[in-house]
């Protein structure tokens, strides 16, 4: 803080050549100046904000009328949608322990602190000071002089006449609100990721069981083919083919075990803790043990503007960029700053607060930009370009959200039929395998027919489970795309 010349004031007092202004009068003048400054600081050069139009169609492709009349998905608690208690427990663990979510929460605290710092610049900072000055003007002059001073002062407080500081405060506020929305978006993504990871584990268990059963069947086929080969009924081609298919199933079983362990590791990373042993257990393992998720209404694309936190975060970034234009505009106008203090000064520390030692200073300063080689103009153009970038990013976030919902709706319209058809194929291949096995054991059909039916059944079973997994994950994607996962009960 710049110190007023208390020594000069003290000398003037001792010589009687100056008259001090009373503390009360200074206080009244300071209060009047402060009130006038705050009244003048109402001026703002921030451009009027207009929300950009959503660059997407009015309705989603294939949307039904009943989808438009339902309440928004964002108001649905995630516990009501993911009703399986095993999944609910995993989501609660992830919300408590996930490090990425923890970082997003801490980002909010940091943004709140930055906003507090920027807002504090609107108000004068009052500091107390206590100093001692010793000096000797020259070697031939008088002895060493000393001055003690104590006081309260305001240093270089900028009076926000043209809204520069207010604009920066608004930008900081929007940045803070954007971090809050980003935290909500992170939570939604985390819940969806945990649900998808858990569904993948259930599918892994089901595929492991299918592969194990296939391996057992093929090992039994090897034994039967070996007996028939030893009896001269089957050729060596049948024997070698059955051995090849058994080893293929064995390799697939090892691969599926590895994928299952890797998927469990991925889920553990999301949870921030080991996956509980009972996470996939139950009376029935696999996707068949899953409690069904309720159908979701699509609503209108315009609903995404209020339901999706990532879109709201993008709009807050746009508001921050718009406020930065106001700060850049204000830089073209004069800046008024105030430095003042009031206190006591004395040559003796023991007399510092006695009568007749009062001192004050008042130093307003006006800075008018005259020539800066185009720096202010460049900052204004940069702020305007930043606002245009934020508009494009906001529109892109709307388009991305529209595509997410449209893709999920397309999946809902087709994956159900695909899953039904594959289940019917599994049923048909199961009958074919039983008949081929019966014919082979009775010597009517060749081993090639039996092995081909085994291979087709295994492929159909895998495809059915994977499609069922895609169908369930698509339901999770639609829940996430419509802004669900933030509300809780």
C-alpha positions as CSV (number, residue, x, y, z in Angstrom):
1,X,0.0,0.0,0.0
2,X,1.3,3.5,-0.9
3,X,2.0,5.3,2.4
4,X,1.0,9.0,2.7
5,X,3.6,11.4,3.8
6,X,2.8,11.6,7.4
7,X,6.1,13.4,8.2
8,X,5.1,16.3,6.0
9,X,1.7,16.5,7.7
10,X,3.3,16.5,11.1
11,X,5.7,19.3,10.2
12,X,2.9,21.4,8.8
13,X,1.0,20.8,12.1
14,X,3.9,21.9,14.2
15,X,4.5,25.0,12.1
16,X,0.9,26.0,12.1
17,X,0.9,26.4,8.3
18,X,-1.9,23.8,7.7
19,X,-5.3,23.1,9.1
20,X,-6.5,19.5,9.6
21,X,-9.9,18.3,8.4
22,X,-11.8,16.6,11.2
23,X,-12.2,12.8,11.2
24,X,-16.0,13.1,11.2
25,X,-15.9,15.4,8.1
26,X,-13.6,13.1,6.3
27,X,-15.9,10.1,7.1
28,X,-18.9,12.0,5.8
29,X,-17.0,13.0,2.6
30,X,-15.8,9.4,2.1
31,X,-19.3,8.0,2.6
32,X,-20.7,10.5,0.1
33,X,-18.0,9.7,-2.4
34,X,-18.6,6.0,-2.0
35,X,-22.3,6.4,-2.5
36,X,-21.8,8.5,-5.6
37,X,-19.3,6.0,-7.0
38,X,-21.7,3.1,-6.4
39,X,-24.5,5.0,-8.1
40,X,-22.3,5.7,-11.2
41,X,-21.1,2.1,-11.3
42,X,-24.6,0.9,-12.4
43,X,-23.5,1.5,-16.0
44,X,-22.9,-1.8,-17.9
45,X,-21.5,-2.3,-21.5
46,X,-22.4,-6.0,-21.7
47,X,-24.4,-6.7,-24.9
48,X,-28.0,-7.8,-24.4
49,X,-28.1,-11.6,-24.4
50,X,-30.4,-13.4,-26.8
51,X,-30.5,-17.2,-26.5
52,X,-29.6,-18.7,-29.9
53,X,-32.3,-20.8,-31.6
54,X,-32.0,-24.5,-31.3
55,X,-30.5,-25.7,-34.7
56,X,-32.5,-29.0,-34.7
57,X,-35.9,-30.2,-35.9
58,X,-39.0,-29.7,-33.8
59,X,-39.5,-33.4,-33.1
60,X,-37.4,-36.5,-33.1
61,X,-37.6,-39.0,-36.0
62,X,-40.3,-41.6,-35.4
63,X,-41.6,-39.9,-32.3
64,X,-45.1,-41.0,-31.2
65,X,-47.7,-38.6,-29.8
66,X,-47.7,-40.4,-26.5
67,X,-44.0,-39.6,-26.1
68,X,-44.7,-35.9,-26.1
69,X,-47.4,-35.8,-23.4
70,X,-45.4,-37.5,-20.6
71,X,-43.4,-35.7,-17.9
72,X,-39.7,-35.1,-18.6
73,X,-37.2,-37.8,-17.8
74,X,-35.0,-35.3,-15.8
75,X,-37.6,-35.4,-13.0
76,X,-37.4,-39.2,-12.7
77,X,-35.1,-40.3,-9.9
78,X,-32.4,-42.7,-11.0
79,X,-33.5,-45.1,-8.2
80,X,-36.9,-45.3,-9.8
81,X,-35.5,-46.1,-13.2
82,X,-32.7,-48.5,-12.1
83,X,-34.8,-50.5,-9.7
84,X,-32.5,-53.5,-9.3
85,X,-31.1,-53.3,-5.7
86,X,-27.7,-54.7,-6.8
87,X,-27.3,-51.9,-9.3
88,X,-28.6,-49.2,-6.9
89,X,-25.9,-50.3,-4.4
90,X,-23.2,-50.0,-7.1
91,X,-24.4,-46.5,-8.1
92,X,-24.4,-45.3,-4.5
93,X,-20.8,-46.6,-4.1
94,X,-19.7,-44.8,-7.3
95,X,-21.3,-41.5,-6.3
96,X,-19.5,-41.7,-3.0
97,X,-16.0,-42.8,-4.2
98,X,-15.6,-42.0,-7.9
99,X,-12.5,-39.7,-8.3
100,X,-13.7,-38.0,-11.5
101,X,-16.9,-37.0,-9.8
102,X,-14.9,-35.8,-6.8
103,X,-12.7,-33.6,-9.1
104,X,-15.9,-32.1,-10.6
105,X,-17.1,-31.2,-7.1
106,X,-13.8,-29.6,-6.2
107,X,-13.9,-27.7,-9.5
108,X,-17.1,-26.1,-8.2
109,X,-15.4,-25.0,-5.0
110,X,-12.6,-23.5,-7.0
111,X,-14.9,-21.6,-9.4
112,X,-16.9,-20.4,-6.4
113,X,-13.7,-19.0,-4.8
114,X,-12.7,-17.3,-8.1
115,X,-16.1,-15.7,-8.3
116,X,-15.7,-14.5,-4.7
117,X,-12.3,-13.0,-5.6
118,X,-13.8,-11.2,-8.7
119,X,-16.8,-9.9,-6.8
120,X,-14.6,-8.5,-4.0
121,X,-13.0,-6.1,-6.5
122,X,-16.2,-4.1,-6.5
123,X,-15.7,-3.1,-2.9
124,X,-12.8,-1.1,-1.4
125,X,-10.3,-3.1,0.6
126,X,-9.5,-1.3,3.9
127,X,-6.1,-2.1,5.4
128,X,-4.5,-1.1,8.7
129,X,-0.9,0.0,8.7
130,X,1.8,0.7,11.3
131,X,5.1,2.0,10.1
132,X,8.3,3.8,11.2
133,X,10.5,5.9,8.9
134,X,14.1,6.9,9.7
135,X,16.1,9.2,7.4
136,X,19.1,11.5,7.3
137,X,18.9,14.1,4.5
138,X,22.7,14.6,4.2
139,X,25.9,14.0,6.1
140,X,26.3,17.7,6.9
141,X,22.7,18.3,7.8
142,X,20.8,17.7,10.9
143,X,20.7,14.4,12.6
144,X,18.5,11.4,11.9
145,X,14.8,12.1,11.8
146,X,12.1,9.5,12.5
147,X,8.4,9.4,12.0
148,X,5.9,6.8,13.4
149,X,2.5,6.5,11.7
150,X,-0.6,4.3,12.1
151,X,-3.8,4.4,10.1
152,X,-6.5,2.9,8.0
153,X,-6.4,3.2,4.2
154,X,-7.9,2.3,0.8
155,X,-5.3,1.5,-1.9
156,X,-6.0,1.9,-5.6
157,X,-9.7,1.0,-5.4
158,X,-11.2,1.3,-8.9
159,X,-14.6,2.9,-9.1
160,X,-16.5,0.8,-11.6
161,X,-18.0,3.7,-13.6
162,X,-18.4,1.8,-16.8
163,X,-19.0,-1.7,-15.5
164,X,-15.6,-3.3,-16.3
165,X,-15.3,-5.0,-12.9
166,X,-19.0,-5.9,-12.9
167,X,-18.6,-7.5,-16.3
168,X,-15.7,-9.6,-15.1
169,X,-17.8,-10.5,-12.0
170,X,-20.7,-11.7,-14.3
171,X,-18.2,-13.7,-16.3
172,X,-16.9,-15.4,-13.2
173,X,-20.4,-16.1,-12.0
174,X,-21.3,-17.8,-15.3
175,X,-18.1,-19.8,-15.1
176,X,-19.1,-20.9,-11.6
177,X,-22.6,-21.9,-12.7
178,X,-21.1,-23.8,-15.7
179,X,-18.9,-25.9,-13.3
180,X,-22.1,-26.8,-11.4
181,X,-23.8,-28.0,-14.5
182,X,-20.7,-29.9,-15.6
183,X,-20.7,-31.6,-12.2
184,X,-24.3,-32.7,-12.9
185,X,-23.4,-33.9,-16.4
186,X,-20.5,-35.9,-14.8
187,X,-22.9,-37.5,-12.4
188,X,-25.3,-38.5,-15.2
189,X,-22.4,-40.0,-17.2
190,X,-21.1,-41.8,-14.2
191,X,-24.5,-43.4,-13.4
192,X,-24.9,-44.5,-17.0
193,X,-21.4,-45.9,-17.1
194,X,-21.9,-47.9,-13.9
195,X,-25.2,-49.3,-15.3
196,X,-23.6,-50.2,-18.6
197,X,-20.6,-51.8,-16.9
198,X,-22.9,-53.8,-14.6
199,X,-25.0,-55.0,-17.6
200,X,-21.8,-56.0,-19.3
201,X,-20.8,-58.1,-16.4
202,X,-24.2,-59.8,-16.4
203,X,-23.8,-60.5,-20.1
204,X,-20.3,-61.9,-19.5
205,X,-21.6,-64.3,-16.9
206,X,-24.3,-65.5,-19.3
207,X,-21.7,-65.9,-22.2
208,X,-19.4,-67.7,-19.8
209,X,-22.2,-70.2,-19.0
210,X,-23.0,-70.6,-22.7
211,X,-19.4,-71.2,-23.6
212,X,-18.9,-73.7,-20.7
213,X,-22.0,-75.7,-21.8
214,X,-20.8,-75.6,-25.4
215,X,-17.4,-76.8,-24.3
216,X,-18.9,-79.7,-22.3
217,X,-21.1,-80.7,-25.3
218,X,-18.1,-80.7,-27.6
219,X,-16.0,-82.7,-25.2
220,X,-18.8,-85.3,-25.1
221,X,-19.0,-85.2,-28.9
222,X,-15.2,-86.0,-29.0
223,X,-15.7,-89.1,-26.8
224,X,-18.6,-90.3,-29.0
225,X,-16.8,-89.6,-32.2
226,X,-13.7,-91.4,-30.8
227,X,-15.8,-94.5,-30.1
228,X,-17.3,-94.4,-33.5
229,X,-13.9,-93.9,-35.1
230,X,-12.4,-96.9,-33.1
231,X,-15.4,-99.0,-34.3
232,X,-14.8,-97.9,-37.9
233,X,-18.1,-96.1,-38.2
234,X,-16.8,-92.5,-38.4
235,X,-13.9,-91.2,-40.4
236,X,-10.8,-89.4,-39.0
237,X,-12.1,-86.2,-40.6
238,X,-15.1,-86.3,-38.2
239,X,-12.8,-87.0,-35.3
240,X,-10.4,-84.2,-36.1
241,X,-13.2,-81.7,-36.8
242,X,-14.8,-82.5,-33.4
243,X,-11.4,-82.0,-31.7
244,X,-10.9,-78.7,-33.5
245,X,-14.3,-77.3,-32.5
246,X,-13.7,-78.4,-28.9
247,X,-10.4,-76.5,-28.8
248,X,-12.2,-73.5,-30.4
249,X,-14.7,-73.5,-27.6
250,X,-11.9,-73.9,-25.0
251,X,-10.1,-70.9,-26.5
252,X,-13.4,-68.9,-26.5
253,X,-14.0,-69.9,-22.8
254,X,-10.5,-68.6,-21.9
255,X,-11.1,-65.4,-23.9
256,X,-14.5,-64.8,-22.2
257,X,-12.9,-65.3,-18.8
258,X,-10.3,-62.6,-19.6
259,X,-12.9,-60.2,-20.9
260,X,-15.0,-60.8,-17.8
261,X,-12.1,-59.9,-15.5
262,X,-11.2,-56.8,-17.6
263,X,-14.9,-55.6,-17.5
264,X,-14.9,-56.1,-13.7
265,X,-11.7,-54.0,-13.4
266,X,-13.3,-51.3,-15.5
267,X,-16.4,-51.3,-13.3
268,X,-14.2,-51.2,-10.2
269,X,-12.5,-48.0,-11.5
270,X,-15.9,-46.4,-11.9
271,X,-16.9,-47.4,-8.4
272,X,-13.6,-46.3,-6.8
273,X,-13.8,-49.6,-4.9
274,X,-13.7,-53.3,-5.6
275,X,-16.8,-54.9,-7.1
276,X,-18.8,-56.7,-4.4
277,X,-19.0,-60.5,-4.9
278,X,-22.8,-60.3,-4.8
279,X,-23.0,-57.7,-7.6
280,X,-24.0,-60.2,-10.2
281,X,-25.3,-63.0,-8.1
282,X,-28.9,-64.0,-7.6
283,X,-31.4,-66.8,-8.1
284,X,-30.7,-66.6,-11.9
285,X,-27.4,-65.3,-13.4
286,X,-27.0,-63.2,-16.5
287,X,-29.2,-60.7,-18.1
288,X,-32.3,-62.8,-17.5
289,X,-32.0,-61.9,-13.8
290,X,-32.3,-58.2,-14.4
291,X,-35.3,-56.2,-13.2
292,X,-36.9,-54.5,-16.2
293,X,-36.5,-50.8,-16.8
294,X,-39.6,-48.8,-17.6
295,X,-40.1,-47.2,-21.0
296,X,-39.2,-43.5,-21.4
297,X,-41.0,-40.7,-23.2
298,X,-38.8,-38.9,-25.7
299,X,-40.5,-35.4,-25.3
300,X,-39.5,-32.6,-27.5
301,X,-35.9,-31.5,-28.6
302,X,-36.6,-28.1,-26.9
303,X,-36.9,-29.9,-23.6
304,X,-33.2,-30.8,-23.8
305,X,-32.3,-27.1,-23.2
306,X,-33.6,-27.4,-19.7
307,X,-33.0,-31.1,-19.0
308,X,-29.4,-31.6,-20.2
309,X,-26.8,-30.2,-17.8
310,X,-24.1,-30.2,-20.5
311,X,-26.3,-27.9,-22.7
312,X,-26.9,-25.6,-19.7
313,X,-23.2,-25.5,-19.0
314,X,-22.6,-24.5,-22.6
315,X,-25.0,-21.7,-22.3
316,X,-23.3,-20.5,-19.1
317,X,-20.0,-20.4,-21.0
318,X,-21.8,-18.3,-23.7
319,X,-23.0,-15.9,-21.0
320,X,-19.4,-15.6,-19.7
321,X,-18.1,-14.9,-23.1
322,X,-20.9,-12.3,-23.6
323,X,-19.9,-10.6,-20.3
324,X,-16.2,-10.5,-21.4
325,X,-17.3,-8.2,-24.2
326,X,-18.6,-5.8,-21.7
327,X,-15.3,-5.8,-19.9
328,X,-13.4,-5.3,-23.2
329,X,-15.7,-2.4,-24.1
330,X,-15.2,-0.7,-20.7
331,X,-11.4,-0.7,-21.3
332,X,-11.9,2.1,-23.8
333,X,-13.2,4.5,-21.1
334,X,-11.4,6.2,-18.3
335,X,-10.6,4.4,-15.1
336,X,-11.0,6.2,-11.8
337,X,-9.1,4.8,-8.8
338,X,-9.0,6.1,-5.2
339,X,-6.2,5.9,-2.6
340,X,-6.9,7.4,0.8
341,X,-6.0,7.0,4.4
342,X,-6.7,8.5,7.8
343,X,-4.7,8.0,11.0
344,X,-2.0,9.4,13.2
345,X,1.7,10.5,12.8
346,X,4.3,11.5,15.4
347,X,8.0,11.7,15.9
348,X,7.6,9.7,19.1
349,X,6.0,6.4,19.2
350,X,4.6,7.1,22.7
351,X,2.8,10.2,21.4
352,X,1.4,8.5,18.3
353,X,-2.2,8.4,19.4
354,X,-2.4,11.7,21.4
355,X,-4.2,14.8,20.5
356,X,-2.8,16.8,17.5
357,X,-1.3,13.8,15.7
358,X,-4.1,13.2,13.3
359,X,-3.2,12.9,9.6
360,X,-5.0,12.1,6.4
361,X,-4.5,11.8,2.7
362,X,-6.9,11.7,-0.3
363,X,-5.5,10.7,-3.8
364,X,-8.0,10.1,-6.6
365,X,-6.5,9.1,-10.0
366,X,-8.0,9.1,-13.5
367,X,-6.4,7.1,-16.2
368,X,-7.6,7.8,-19.8
369,X,-6.3,5.5,-22.5
370,X,-4.9,7.5,-25.4
371,X,-2.5,5.2,-27.3
372,X,-2.0,1.5,-26.8
373,X,-1.1,0.4,-30.3
374,X,-4.5,-1.3,-30.8
375,X,-4.3,-3.5,-27.7
376,X,-7.8,-2.6,-26.5
377,X,-9.2,-3.0,-30.0
378,X,-7.6,-6.4,-30.2
379,X,-9.0,-7.5,-26.8
380,X,-12.5,-6.4,-27.9
381,X,-12.2,-8.3,-31.1
382,X,-10.9,-11.3,-29.2
383,X,-13.9,-11.2,-26.8
384,X,-16.3,-11.0,-29.7
385,X,-14.7,-13.9,-31.4
386,X,-14.8,-15.8,-28.1
387,X,-18.6,-15.1,-27.9
388,X,-19.0,-16.4,-31.5
389,X,-17.1,-19.6,-30.6
390,X,-19.3,-20.0,-27.5
391,X,-22.4,-19.7,-29.7
392,X,-21.1,-22.4,-32.1
393,X,-20.2,-24.7,-29.1
394,X,-23.6,-24.1,-27.6
395,X,-25.3,-25.0,-30.9
396,X,-23.1,-28.0,-31.3
397,X,-24.0,-29.3,-27.8
398,X,-27.7,-29.1,-28.8
399,X,-27.1,-31.0,-32.0
400,X,-25.0,-33.6,-30.2
401,X,-27.8,-34.0,-27.6
402,X,-30.4,-34.3,-30.4
403,X,-28.3,-37.1,-32.1
404,X,-27.9,-38.9,-28.8
405,X,-31.7,-39.1,-28.3
406,X,-32.4,-39.9,-32.0
407,X,-29.8,-42.7,-31.9
408,X,-31.3,-44.1,-28.8
409,X,-34.8,-43.9,-30.2
410,X,-33.7,-45.7,-33.4
411,X,-32.2,-48.4,-31.2
412,X,-35.4,-48.7,-29.2
413,X,-37.4,-49.1,-32.5
414,X,-35.2,-51.9,-33.9
415,X,-33.2,-53.7,-31.2
416,X,-36.4,-55.2,-29.7
417,X,-37.3,-56.9,-33.0
418,X,-33.6,-57.9,-33.6
419,X,-33.5,-59.5,-30.1
420,X,-36.8,-61.3,-30.6
421,X,-35.6,-62.7,-34.0
422,X,-32.3,-63.9,-32.5
423,X,-34.1,-65.6,-29.6
424,X,-36.3,-67.4,-32.1
425,X,-33.1,-68.4,-34.0
426,X,-31.7,-69.8,-30.8
427,X,-34.8,-71.9,-30.3
428,X,-34.7,-73.2,-33.8
429,X,-30.9,-74.0,-33.6
430,X,-31.5,-75.8,-30.3
431,X,-34.1,-78.1,-31.9
432,X,-31.8,-78.6,-34.9
433,X,-28.9,-79.6,-32.6
434,X,-31.1,-82.1,-30.6
435,X,-32.3,-83.7,-33.8
436,X,-28.8,-83.8,-35.3
437,X,-27.4,-85.4,-32.1
438,X,-30.2,-88.0,-32.2
439,X,-29.6,-88.8,-35.8
440,X,-25.9,-89.0,-35.3
441,X,-26.2,-91.4,-32.3
442,X,-28.4,-93.6,-34.4
443,X,-26.1,-93.6,-37.4
444,X,-28.4,-91.7,-39.7
445,X,-26.5,-88.4,-40.0
446,X,-22.8,-87.7,-40.4
447,X,-20.7,-86.0,-37.8
448,X,-20.4,-83.0,-40.0
449,X,-24.2,-82.3,-39.6
450,X,-23.8,-82.6,-35.8
451,X,-20.8,-80.4,-35.5
452,X,-22.3,-77.8,-37.9
453,X,-25.4,-77.6,-35.7
454,X,-23.3,-77.2,-32.6
455,X,-21.4,-74.3,-34.2
456,X,-24.6,-72.6,-35.4
457,X,-26.2,-72.9,-32.0
458,X,-23.2,-71.4,-30.2
459,X,-23.0,-68.5,-32.6
460,X,-26.7,-67.8,-32.3
461,X,-26.6,-67.9,-28.5
462,X,-23.7,-65.5,-28.4
463,X,-25.4,-63.1,-30.8
464,X,-28.7,-63.3,-28.8
465,X,-27.0,-62.3,-25.6
466,X,-24.9,-59.5,-27.2
467,X,-28.0,-58.1,-28.8
468,X,-30.0,-58.2,-25.6
469,X,-27.1,-56.4,-23.9
470,X,-27.2,-53.7,-26.6
471,X,-30.9,-53.4,-26.1
472,X,-30.5,-52.8,-22.4
473,X,-27.6,-50.4,-22.8
474,X,-29.7,-48.5,-25.3
475,X,-32.3,-48.0,-22.6
476,X,-29.5,-46.6,-20.4
477,X,-28.3,-44.4,-23.2
478,X,-31.8,-42.9,-23.7
479,X,-32.1,-42.2,-20.0
480,X,-28.8,-40.4,-20.1
481,X,-29.5,-38.6,-23.4
482,X,-32.8,-37.2,-22.0
483,X,-31.0,-35.7,-18.9
484,X,-31.9,-38.4,-16.4
485,X,-29.7,-39.5,-13.6
486,X,-29.4,-36.2,-11.7
487,X,-32.5,-36.3,-9.7
488,X,-32.6,-38.7,-6.7
489,X,-35.0,-39.5,-3.9
